[in-house]
Amino acid sequence: AALSTQLACKCDRNTAKGLEIAIDNLQSAAGVLQYIREESSLKSTVSTDLSRSSLSTLSTLMLAQAQECIWYLGLKLGKEADPNWQPDGAEAAAVSEWYTSVRESLRQPLSSSMPKTWINMVCFKEIYYRGIADWYAGTAEMAEAHRSRKISGVAKIYRSSLVLKGCLAKWRKTMESDPEFADTIEDHLGLTRQVLDEVDKSILEGIAEKLDRVHPVTGKAVRWATAKSDAIVNNDHPDMFATLGPVYFFNAMCALVERRTHEVSYVNEETGFGMTLSGGNPVRVSDVAYDGPAAEAGIKCGDYLIEVNGVDVRGSV
């Protein structure tokens, strides 16, 4: 997991190819960490770095960074295809939601042993991408013909300016040794000011009084939790996770181990396939009868069922 993380960090993330490699490595790191977390022989460990809560946090952190790389990959590919292309605010909100999950998962003793700069960066990126989500969603709504949608768009841009302004002030106070990210926040803050300077002050004053009623922009990370696997695979906005199904299906067994194909030629009338399944999404083979059809076909205890007759069953109940 550490090696995969280092490989991701060494990639040139200014290129589409580098981003794709970084995404693959970060997902692999998350899969290994989740596998260790679920491995029964390690569940009794008392080591902080191998505790279930620590492994869960680190795995979520890997996936948050992978989602961030997906965001930048989408920007790069979208702009290359069409210079006037604008991203969906939901994509940025998904990144923010992943970093929110990381922050909420931080517990003692991990939070006291994790570098303070890591924790600060997680909190800043959560806020930053929330502001970016408001910006893109707001600009899209302002372009619509309906007046109420235009007002909603202005409100989101106004909220974006407040979020980014607070993020910039905190960054300069706590992370002044790294000015690069501050410049990025300043650039986006400048864009919000350009728009708001053209809006009547009375409108902004009315928005300020009702800002708490403006719905937040939600990302794909929220929708993944309840969507069916086939709906995600056939999404009109494909992403790097689409062919793998919801991100919480990732684990070392189904993502990193070579997949094997089995042909069960018959079904025993008394024992069926001769195997017992457990868990779900995807289901796991917990036991195999030594003389049953499954054993003869080569199915082993511990296998995960990924596909049956060409149908992806990782999301099936």
N, C-alpha and C positions, 0 to 999 in steps of 0.2 A: 504493500500500500504506500509506504514511504517512497519507494523507487518510482512508482507511477506518478506520485505527486511531484517529485523532482523533475521527471521527464516533462510533465505538463508545464512546469515553471520555466523550463529551458526552451520551450517552443517560441518561435517568432509569431507573436499574436497580432502583428500588424498585417499578416497575410491570411487568406482564407484557409490555405493548407495548414498553416501553423495552428490556427484556431481549431480546425477539425481534429488534429492530433491531440491538442490539449484537452478537448472535450472527451475523446476516447480514454485518455489516461486518467482524467479526473473521475470518470464513471467507473473505470476499473478499480481505482483506489477505493471508491465508495463501496463497490461490490465486495472487495476483500474485507473491508472493515465490518460490513454487515455480516459476512460469513463468520468472521471471528466472534462477533456478538452473539450469533445464534448457535455456535458450536457448543454442544452440551458439556464437553469436557472442560471448557473454560469459564462456565457460568459461575463457578465457586471462587473465582480469583478475587483477591483483595487488593491487587495492584491498581492504582488510580488509572493508569493509561489503558488497562484492559477491562475496566469495569464497563458494564453494559451502557450506562449513561454516557461515559466518555466516548465509547466507540460510536454510539448513536449520534452524538454531537459532531464528532470528527467526520463521520460519513455524510451527515447533512451539510457540513461545511464544504466538503468536496462537491456535492451536488449543487450547492449554491454557486460555487465558482464555475461549474460546468454550465449552469443556466446563464451566468453572466457572459461566458464565452459564446453561447448560442445567440445571445442578444447582439454582441459585436459582429458575429458572423452574419446574422441577418442584416445588420446595417451595411456591412461591406458588400454582400451579394446584391442587396436591394439597390444600393446606389450605383453599382456597376451596371445593373440591368436598366435602370431608369434614374437619371440624375434628379428628377423631381419626386422620386418615391419618398414616402414618409412612413415610418414604422407605426405599428399599432401600440397604443399606450398600454394595452394588456400585457405585451411582451416585457416591458420594463417593470410593470407591477409584479409579474411572476418572479423576477429577480429579487425585488424587494421582499416578497413573501417568503422566499427561501432564506434570505438573511434574517427575517423575523423568526423563522423556525430555529435557526442557529442560536440566536440570542435567547429565545425562550427555553432552549434545551440546556443552557449553561447552568450547571449546578455545582455545588461544592462536592468534593475538593477540586474538581477540574478547573473551575473558574479562578481559583486562587493560584493554580500552577500554570495556567495558560498565560503567555505573554500579554501584558496590558495592551500593547500595540495591536495584537490580533483582535482583542475584544473591542477596542476602539474602532478598528477598521470595519468589523462586522456591523456595529451600530451606525457608523457613518454611511456605509453602503445601503443599509436598510432605508435610511432617510433620503439619501441622494436619489435612489431609483424610484422612491415614492414620488419625489418631486418631478422626476423625468416622466413618469407615467402620467401625472397630471398635465404636464406640458403638451405631450403628444395627443392625449385624449382631448384636451382643451382646444388645441389648434384645429383638430379634425371637426369638432362640434361647431366652432366658429365659422367654418366654411359652409355649413348647412344653411338652407333657406329659412327654416322655421325660426322665429324670433326667440322662443324659449330655449331652443338648442344653442343659439348664439350666446345667450346670457349664461347658460350652463357652461359653455366653453370658456367664457371670460372668467367665470368663478373658479374654474379649475386652474386656469393660468395664474389667477391671483393667489390661489392657495399654493401653487407651485413656487411662486416668488417668495412667499413667507417660509415655506419649508426649506428652500435652497438658501435663503438668507440666514436662517438659524443654523443650518448645516455648515455654512461657510464660517460663521462666527465661532462655532465650537471647534472646527478643524484648525483654525488659526491659533486657537488657545491651547489645544492639546497635542497637535501634530505639526507644529510649525517647522520641524526639521524636514518635512516633505511638502514643498510648495506646489508640486506638479498637480496634485489632485485639487488643490485650492484654485488653481488657474482654470481647471475644467468646470468647477462649480461656478466660478465667476463668469465664464463664457455663457453658460446656460442662464444664469441670473440676468445677464445683459439682454438676452433674447426676451425674457419675460418683461423686462422694463420697457423695451421697444414697443411691445404690444400694449401694455397698460398705459403708456404715455398717450396713446391715441384714444383711450376710453374716457368718457365723461366722468369727472370726479364724483358726481352725485350717484352714478351707477355703481362705482366702486365702493362708495360708502354704504349703499344698500346691500351690496354683496357681502361686505365685511360683517354686517349684522346677522346675516343668514348663512354664513359659511359653514357652520356646524351641520347644516341640513343637506349639504352637497354630498351625494353618494361617492364613496371612494372608488377609484379605478381598481378592478380586480384582475388578477392574472390567470394564466392557464394553470398554474400550480393548484389553484382552488378547484377549477373545473375537473382536473384529472382525478381528484379524490372520489368523484361520484360518477364519472362518465364510464360507459362501457368500452372495453378494449377495442372493439371493431370500429366504434365511432371515432376513436382517437387515430387509429391507423388510417381511416379514410378522411381525416380532417382536411378542409380546403386550404389550411395554412400549415403545411408540413414542417416538422422540426426534427432535430436530431434524435428525439426520443420516440418519434411516431412509430417506427417499425418495431420498437421494443415494448410498446404498451406503456401504461402508467409507470412513472419512475419508481414507485415503491415496490415494483416487481423485481427490481434489480437485486441479484445476489450472486455469489460466486458460482453456485451450481448451474444457473441457467444463463449466465452472461459470460462466464470465463472458461467453463469446461467444454471440451469438444462435444458436440451433440451427436447422439447415436440414434440410428433408426432401427426399429424392430418390427418384424412381421409375425403376428400371432395367427397361426393357421387354423386354430380351432378353439372352442370354448368348452370346458368341462361342465357337464350338466350339474354336478354336485358342488364344485368349488368355483365355478365361473372362470375368471382369468387366472385364479390362483395367486392373487396379490391383494394386499390391504393398503388403502390410501389414507393419508392424514393431512391435516392442515388445509390450506386453500390459497389460490392466487399466487403461484400455481400449486397444484396438489403434489404431495410427495409420496413416493412408494415407501411405506414404513415396514412392510414385510412381504416376502415372496415364498410361496410354497415350493419346496425343493423339487417336486415332481409335477408342477402345474404348467399350463401353457405359457405363462409369463416367464418362468424360469427357462423353459426350452427356447424361448425367443431371445433370451439374453438380457432380460430386464433384471436390474439389480436393486437391492434394498438401498434407499438413499437417492434414487433417481427422481427427477422432477419431470412431470408430464408437461411438455411444451406444446406439442402438436399431435392431433389425431386425425388421420385420413386427410391431411392437408389443411386442417382447420386449427388456427391458433387458439388454444384453450387456456392460456395463462390468465385470462380475465373471466373465465367461466366459473359458475358457482357449482 
